[in-house]
């Protein structure tokens, strides 16, 4: 990879060679002792996998290349019991890569919006009250109803079977995202646990608008992860459905030391 550091490094090496040639007769009239022999650094160990996936079934249908996986994976996803309605919401390009990027960003402060696997939610954010007493309107939750209904009807065992079959492509996409030593299933469990840790306010969520966009007035809520803020935004009834399905999925994908469910 060519960047500005490479010419700088080359210049340093050349200057070092010139300095050695100039000062060598003056500072080292006799042969210098050989440098001490040091052992090469040990290669960096890969992090321990907390939630290993089962070995691939030798008799399973061979997987396509990641670059060719959009059509077969989308077809298989829509065939999952309860998932037929998701077809109209999917963004079919780079589907596995976008799923991986979204899962990875859920526990972070910001979602990878340009890499989301679904179409944007219709409508706009609904707010009650004026700027001084604004709260998140309860009718805002209706925007998320169709997708939450699909999620609530999914057979999570079938979802997990599909995930296990395509897992090598999920893993490859995660490594390509910038985690060559990472393990995507561990990141999925972390993301699920973060979502399940979302607080459950009992009062309407107060909002402020310091600039253009609305924010949660409670500093604790505003500093929460992108995934938790989404769980708050979809409303208590919708988040209860999502939480139930997340617990079902976690029970299937958490296979190691972290298999105990989050206590929330």
PyMOL commands that set and color helices and strands:
alter all, ss='L'
color gray80, all
select helices_A, chain A and resi 4-27+66-68+70-78+84-89+95-106+113-115+138-153+156-165+167-176+184-196+219-222+226-233+236-253
alter helices_A, ss='H'
color red, helices_A
select strands_A, chain A and resi 127-128+135-136+207-208+215-216
alter strands_A, ss='S'
color yellow, strands_A
deselect
rebuild
show_as cartoon
